């Protein structure tokens, strides 16, 4: 997890980058129109959001382990904070 950066965007991907080399380490297809926000929860889990849900991903397997989708959530989310 040292010297790594996560990015997301309109291409519907979540990317993990090595900051020392600039190399892309991993690319996850988010299976949605775009990803508007994300954060790292620990060395193996990340959260991402876009339209109407929050996904928790296993970074090693690139699989969604949890999806949070409240019935009244019909808007885009632009920020996530984990504490």
N, C-alpha and C positions, 0 to 999 in steps of 0.2 A: 504494500500500500504506500510505500515511500516514493515520493517524487512522481505521483500519478495525478491525473486530472480527468474528470468526467465532463463530457459535453453532450448537448442534445440540440435538436432543431427541426426545421421544417421537412427535412429528408426522412423523418420518422425513425431515426436511429439514435441510439445511445452509444457513445464511443468512449473508450478508456485509452488514455494517452500516457506515454512515458515522457515526463517533462525533461529528463536529462538528454534523451536522444531525439525527441520529437516524433517517435514512432507510434503508430496506432497499435495498441496491444489487443484490443477486443472491440467488436462491433456487434450490437444487438439490434435487431429489427423490432421496433416497438409495436408493430401491427396496428397502427392508428394513423390518423391523418398527419399529425405532428406531435412532438413532445415539447411542452412549454416550460417545464421545470423538472429538476431532479436533485437528489441529494444522496450521499452515501451514509448508510446506517451503521455499517461495520465493514470489516474486510471482505465480507462475502455478500452482503445485501445492499441493494440500492432501491430507492423509491423514485418513481417517475409519474408525471401527470400530464394531461393534455385536456381533452374534452371529457367531462363528466365522470372521471374515475381516477383513482390513484392505484398504481401497480407497484407491488414489491417484487423485485427480481432477485434471483440467485445469480450472482455475477459469474460464477464458475460454469453453470449449466445453461445460462441465458434463458431460463424458464421463469414464468410468473409463479410465485409461491402464494401470493395473496392479492386479491383485488378488492379495493374498498370503493363501493359505489352506493352512496346514500340515495334513497328514493328521490329526495328533493334536489339533488345535485345535477343541474342542467346547464351549468356554465363552465367556461374554461378556467382552469386554475393556472396562475402564473408564478406561484412561489411555493416552496416547501421549506420547512425548517425542522430539523430533528434535534432534540435535546434530551 
